[in-house]
Amino acid sequence: MSGIRVKHDESSAHLESAASLISLAAAVFGREIAEKVLAVASSQNLSVPQALLQIEEVTAEDAEALFNFDRFSNPQELTRFISTFKSRQGRA
């Protein structure tokens, strides 16, 4: 198809700001933290990973690993990663 282009930067920004990522935050950090993340992200116009960094729940390295969107295409790998991540964080 001619004339159709994917705007990768914009697509990534929309994905990082998607409310569905709050579900991932809740699965990893619990509901209380997820609600705090949502409030911070909304009030400061931040992405979910940026909000987690803002409230100091993750390091930049952990945020990058957790929100690696390539991993989202394989639910089994994502589930395995979340379990490992939570164990490493002492949240299992």
N, C-alpha and C positions, 0 to 999 in steps of 0.2 A: 504494500500500500504506500502510495506516495503522500508526503505531507504530514505523516503522523510521526511524532517524536515523543519519547518518554523523557520527561524532565526529572532526572534521577535525584537531584538535590531537593526539589520540591516534593517528590514522592517520599523520600526518606524523612523529610521534615513532617509531612502529614502522618506517616507511620509512627514516628517517635512521639507525636502528640496525641495519637489515637487513644480514646478512652479504654479500648480493649487492653491496652498495656497495663492499665490499673489492675486488671485481673491477674496478670503475670506478677505484678508487684505484691498483690494480696497473697498469691500462692507462695511466694518466696519469703515475704517479710511479715505477713499477717495483715488482717483487715485494718487495724488501727494505723499502721504505717501507711498502707495504701490510701486511706482517707486523708492522711496528712499530705501525702504526695499529690493527690488530686487537688487539694486546696492550694498548695504552693504552686503547682503547675498552672492552675487556673488564674490565680491572683497575680502571678508574675509573668504570665505568658511564656512558660518554660515547657520543654518536652518532659516526658516522664523520666528519662535518664538524668536530665539536668536537675529536675526537682529532687530526685534521690541524692544527687551530689550536694545540692543546696542544704538538705536537712542532714547531711553527713551520714547517710546509711550505707553508702558504698564508696569505694575509691573509683577514680576515673577508669582504671584498668578493669575493675569488676563490672562497672556499668557497661563498658564496651563489650565485655564477654557475655554478660547477661542479655543484652539487647542486640546480639548479633543476629540480624534478621535472616541470614542464610540458614540458620539453625531452625527457623520456624517452619520450613518446608518439610521437615522430618519430625513429626510429633514424638516418635519414640526417642530420638536423639535429644529433643528438647526436654522431655520428661526426665531422661537420664541425667542431663546436664543440670536441671533444676535440683534434683535430688543431691547430686554431688556438691553443687554450689551451697545449698542449705547446710549440708553436713560440714563443709569447710567453714561456714559462718557460725556454726554452733546453733543453727536454727532447726535442726532436724526433728 
